[in-house]
Amino acid sequence: MTALTPPSVTENRATRRITVPLPSASQDGERLCAELESANILYFPQTPFTISPADRQTLLGQKQTSAAFHKNVAYRPAENRVTGLDKSESSEAEALRAILQSYSQNAARFLGELLPPYAGKWKLDFASYRPIEERGRPARLHARNDLPHVDAFPTRPTNGDRILRLFTNINPTQDRVWVTAPPFAAIAPHFAKTVGLPTQARNDFLSAAIRGVARAVNLPGARRSPYDHFMHECHNAMKEDSAFQQSAAKQRWEFPPNSTWIVLTDCVSHAVLEGQYALEQTFIISRHAMVRPELSPIAVLERLAGYPLTSTI
Ligand SMILES: [Fe+2]
């Protein structure tokens, strides 16, 4: 086993919020990518693309009584459909699908113009509408949004690629309130110790033999690399670790009505404390598009482990 460095959850490193003036010059793209990869938040006081008043009114449910407007809804761009609704909500589903399709397309167009180094090097993942008040929202421990964590999708492994999310607060009066804790690079040594990095034997064994067979028969989790396994375990361990939750240095961020912000949520330790009515689009950015690849969680972890943690087959 490679020796691990001591816990560093109190390391004095912090996320910053960078207000981006618009229009941003295309030559700023590399600098903005570097800010994101350094675990900073790109912030736009005014949403940089249009969400029509009619769409906002529909999302806020002013004319709606359906449950469809009171629970989280996901939009899958590749299939152009929404999930999370009952059959009885099909008329609302069409309205939500059209609004989320427009938001998804606008977000992707804007991101491509803002961050040329990433343009065309992503998979457009799900968009979502989050109409539920976050303060006091009941959830099981691992699903709680109010505990700082880094994101990992157990059913959508990235194999070292990055999770980038663009959020918009469409609440007309209420801020969306986040806290951030020390970023992944600062906490990785601690959680590598408590979670345990995958051993090299496990990596070799899985990637060379089991993984290929499992993929051939399409077993669940077969595409999960040792990296994805660790990141999911780390996500859970952060929420379970009450000492970390209580003692980690935190910063509070308020995102006012009609603001938009962009975050690499696999390296920014984040939590949502308050807020209702937000839109979000997720992008999976190729790890090879990074302008500071040494800062990526996969690079941080592979330095700790001393061997590769992604799968090449
Ligand atoms: Fe999250």
Boltz pocket constraint, residues with backbone or C-beta under 6 A from the ligand:
constraints:
  - pocket:
      binder: B
      contacts: [[A, 149], [A, 150], [A, 151], [A, 265], [A, 270]]
      max_distance: 6.0
